[in-house]
Amino acid sequence: MKRSPPDRKAQAKRGALNALKRARRAADKAGVKLSDWEGEFLGSVSDRVAKFGRAFGDPEKGAPGAALSTLQGVKLKEIAGKATGKTSRRLNKRRPFGNPRETQ
């Protein structure tokens, strides 16, 4: 008996919900205090994914089969990184375009 092909939308929904749960559990386990905004973000995004299957309405903000938009995925990674103690590349100081490299 052949199995039917996997439902991509259901897979994306489960993956997004699991990632949101993992981020919250990692923050709780590490004892990291999430800001009010981050806690509200995790809660509202998980509610929208559970209810609608995706957390954004505008198709230009993410891939067609994705449950989270691109920026929501970035924020989720930042929250998970905060829980594990890893800094985001966005937070690192970057060299302006006009400055030449320092040679040693």
Sequence and secondary structure as in RCSB ss.txt:
>XXXX:A:sequence
MKRSPPDRKAQAKRGALNALKRARRAADKAGVKLSDWEGEFLGSVSDRVAKFGRAFGDPEKGAPGAALSTLQGVK
LKEIAGKATGKTSRRLNKRRPFGNPRETQ
>XXXX:A:secstr
       HHHHHHHHHHHHHHHHHHHHHHHT    HHHHHHHHHHHHHHHHHSSS   GGGS TT SS HHHHHH
HHHHHHHHHT   TTTS    TTS     
